[in-house]
Amino acid sequence: DVISGIAPAIAIEQKVNTRNPRSTVGTTTEIYDYLKLLFARIGRTYSPVSGREVCCYDVDDVAARILARDGERVVIAAPLRLAAGQGLIEKLTLLLADGLMRVHAGGRVQLIEDFIPTVGPETTADGIRVVVDRLRVAQDDDTQTRVRDSVARAFSYGDGVCTVLTDDAEEEFSSRFEADGIEFEHPTEHLFSFNNPLGACPRCEGYGKVIGIDEDLVIPDKSKTIYEDAIACWRGETMRKWKQLLVENAPKFGFPIHTPFHELTQEQKR
């Protein structure tokens, strides 16, 4: 068979190499784009306080952990959260109106009605948990549904935090990406990009260089006084006016213009 009349096709890759202050070996070879995706997908976040891995739990995750304790008695609770300006007794009264009857405080579960009389002026919400449900774990459908509903309710009352209490353990789960009181950013490719505000260094903004003032260049000879043109950039005709302003106003705030720069105090140098 013969196919004729088809013009030859030539594939030519056209690529323009441009350089800028942010160019690196990774960006020039384009491996940087793959590394961003790699770290965003397999990267793990650890708390700098405790060193433990930061995890974000949903209702199914917590329910699975509870249902794995087959036959055990568990308490599903949530930390007591007070609104701005809200008192502890006021909050406990609202919980009673919502149908919640118990709190976990002082290492034990007690009725809210019995706990309210013990609340004093110094009592805070720290360490107090709202008991959402108490049950013995089983694998039937009703128990599984009950566990999921209770966990979802605990997340709601605890502002995204749920606590599971057993006879020998206590676990806290957060639906937010946080640990040790610190809320972290979810790993995304933007966190590993110096061209993105999320990943760029807040000081150099991704350029790798910081514009600043070098004291040795501004004042090369520190044995000179301000009056003797110690500041190099004020020696020219254009900038000399700033030296003149300083000399004229120095007596007003007691600045010694005839003292060598190296003998000035740190406050005077600033």
Protein Blocks (a to p, Z undefined) as FASTA:
>chain_A
ZZehiacddddddddddddfkbcfklmnommmmmmmmmmmmpccddfklopacddddfkl
mmmmmmmmghiacdddddddddehiafklmmmmmmmnopabdceehiacdfklmmmmpcf
klcfehpacdfbdcdddfbfklmmmmmmmmmmmmmmnnopacdddfkbccdddfbdceeh
iacddddfklmcckbfklpcfklnonopacdddfklmmmblmbcfklomalklmpmklmm
mmmmmmmmmmmnopafkbcfklpcfklmZZ
